[in-house]
Amino acid sequence: MDRKDKQILAELQGDVRKTTAEIADAVGLSVSPCARRIKLLESEGVIDGYQVKLNRQKLGLMMTFFVNVSLSNHRDQAINEFENAVECMHEVISCHVISGQYDYLLEVVSKDLQHYEGFMRKLQTLNMVKDINTNLAIRPVKQGTPLPVS
């Protein structure tokens, strides 16, 4: 990946709706070579997809929680069951395996505390869950920023 590829990636992260012509102009290429580079970045998996960023508040998702989860055991079956269950929980917008006191960190969105309580009841019914610790996000300082491609 060279400097032009990185410039293309930065342009796409800034506004995924830019046309190939607009990207080509911004990075100093003609349209055809720029389009070929974008296709190559897609085929190599560097570009993993295209996504629209939605406004959480306008969708009524007023609350964000960070939930630490510990499992009662670390056997493959328990891990797979937990991760499959989390995949089906639409409130969970990210899930990370972490080191330290807990096994997972979940980012959960909810419209209010009542809905979050419903989510927690689902999480608590999973038999492999040993411990749950929740932190309420007061406000975001930085989120959804582009990946550094320099």
N, C-alpha and C positions, 0 to 999 in steps of 0.2 A: 504494500500500500504506500503510495507516494503522497507528496504534498497536495496534489490536485484531488486525489481521492478523499483526503481528509477535509479539504475545503468543501467538496461536494457533500460529505456527511454533515458538516457543520451547517451548510445551507438547508439541507433537508430537516435537520433537527430544529432549526429556527422556524421553519414553516413548511410542513409536509405538502401543502397545497401548491407550492411553487411549480411552475411548469419547467420542463427540461430546458426550454429556451432561456427562462429566467435564471436558472441555476448555471447554465453554460455561460451566460453573460457575466454573472457574478464571479465566476472562477476563471474566466479568461479562456474558455474553450468554445469551439463551434458545437452546434447541437448534436450532430451524429457521434463524435467521440465522447461527449458527455453522456449521451444515452447509453452507449456501449459500456462505459465505466459504471454507470448505475446498475445496469443489468448484471455486470460481473460481480459487483458488490452484493447484489441480491443472491446470485447463484452460489457465491462463496459463503453466504450466511452472515456476512458482516451487517447487512441490512436484514433484520429479522422480521420485519413487517412494518405496517403503517398504522398509526393509531390517532384517534381524535382525543384531545384533552377536554374533558368535560368539567364544568363548574359544579363542585360538590354542593355548595349552598343553594344554587338555583335548582338542583335536583332534590333538595330537602334533606341532604345528608349533612346535618349540622354538627355532628360529633365524630371525632376520631379518637380511637383508643389504641394503645399499644399493649398487647397482651403477651405476657411471658407464660409459657407452658412447660411443665416438667412431666415426663412420662413415668409410669410406675416401673416399666422395664424397657430394655433397649433391644429386644429381640426383633428380628426382621418383620414378623407378623404384626407386632404392635406398631412399629414404625410405619409400615405400609398402610395399615388400617387408619391410623391417625392422619397421615398425609392424604389418603383418599377421601376421608371425611372432610378435611379442610378444603380440598379442591371443590367440594360440593356446596360449601358455605359461601354464598354470594357476598356476604358482609365482609369477608376476609379479602382484602385487596392485595396483600402481600404476606408471604410466609417465608421465614428464613430459619434454617438450622443454625443454632448459635452455640458458642462455647460458654462455659461459666456455670452459674447456678441453675440455669434453665436450659431446656433443650431447643425450644422454638421461640421465635418472636413473631407475633402476628400483628398486622396493621388492619384494624377493623373500622368500618364506617357505619354510622347509624343515624337515623333521623332524630332519635331522642333516647333518653335513659330507659324507657319502657321497652323499646325495640332492642336495645342493647341487652337488657335483662333476658329477653327471649333468646337472643344469641347465646348468652352465657349458659342458659339452661341446656341448650343443644350441646355445647362444649362440655359441660359437666357430666352429661350422660354417657360420654365416651369412656368405656371402662379402663382404657389404658392411661387416662389422664390422672396424674397424681396431684399436681399443684398448679394453680392459676394465680397470676398476679397481674392486675390491670392498672395502667396509667392513663389518665384522661389528658389528651392534648389540649392545651389552652388556645394556642394559635400557631399556625405554621410560620416559620421564619424563612425556610428554604425547602422547596419540594418540587419534584418533577422537572428538575433542571436537565439540560442536555448533558450527555456523557462527554468527558474531555477527549477530544480526538487529535490533540496536538502531538 
